[in-house]
Amino acid sequence: MDNNTIDIKPIEFKQNCVKVKMRLTRFEFNAKSCDVSVEKYNENNVFLEVCTVSISEEEYSQWGSDDNYIINLVLKKLGMERA
């Protein structure tokens, strides 16, 4: 998974959050789970906050080779959806 910015529908967050950037922050060889760091940005591309989403062994085992699975899972865990 790369560090691409993902547009989302605005959610209430002190300011409207309209973009997120994701990256793996805990990953090991032969991993069975991971953590994803999520940076939140407003409509002016101003950084709002960062949070961490943990991916369980069961969720991780379903990842496969399509990064959209993990992106959509993280968004769902944060109560967000793609724009």
Residue pairs with C-beta under 8 A, 6 or more apart in sequence:
1 22
1 23
1 24
1 67
1 70
1 71
2 67
3 21
3 22
3 23
4 21
5 19
5 20
5 21
5 41
6 19
6 20
6 21
6 22
6 71
6 75
6 82
7 18
7 19
7 82
7 83
8 17
8 18
8 19
8 20
8 75
8 80
8 81
8 82
8 83
9 18
9 80
9 81
9 82
9 83
10 16
10 17
10 18
10 43
11 17
11 79
11 80
13 40
13 48
13 49
14 48
15 42
15 46
15 48
16 42
16 43
17 40
17 41
17 42
17 48
17 80
18 41
18 42
18 43
18 83
19 40
19 41
19 42
19 45
20 38
20 39
20 40
20 41
20 75
20 78
20 80
21 38
21 39
21 41
22 36
22 37
22 38
22 39
22 71
22 74
23 36
23 37
24 34
24 35
24 36
24 37
25 34
25 35
25 36
25 37
25 52
26 34
26 35
27 34
27 35
31 60
32 57
32 60
32 61
33 54
33 55
33 56
33 57
33 59
33 60
34 54
34 55
34 60
35 52
35 53
35 54
35 55
36 52
36 53
36 54
36 55
36 70
36 74
37 50
37 51
37 52
38 50
38 51
38 52
38 53
38 74
38 78
39 47
39 49
39 50
40 47
40 48
40 49
40 50
40 51
41 47
41 48
42 48
51 78
53 74
53 77
53 78
55 63
55 70
55 73
55 74
59 73
62 69
63 69
63 70
72 82
75 81
75 82
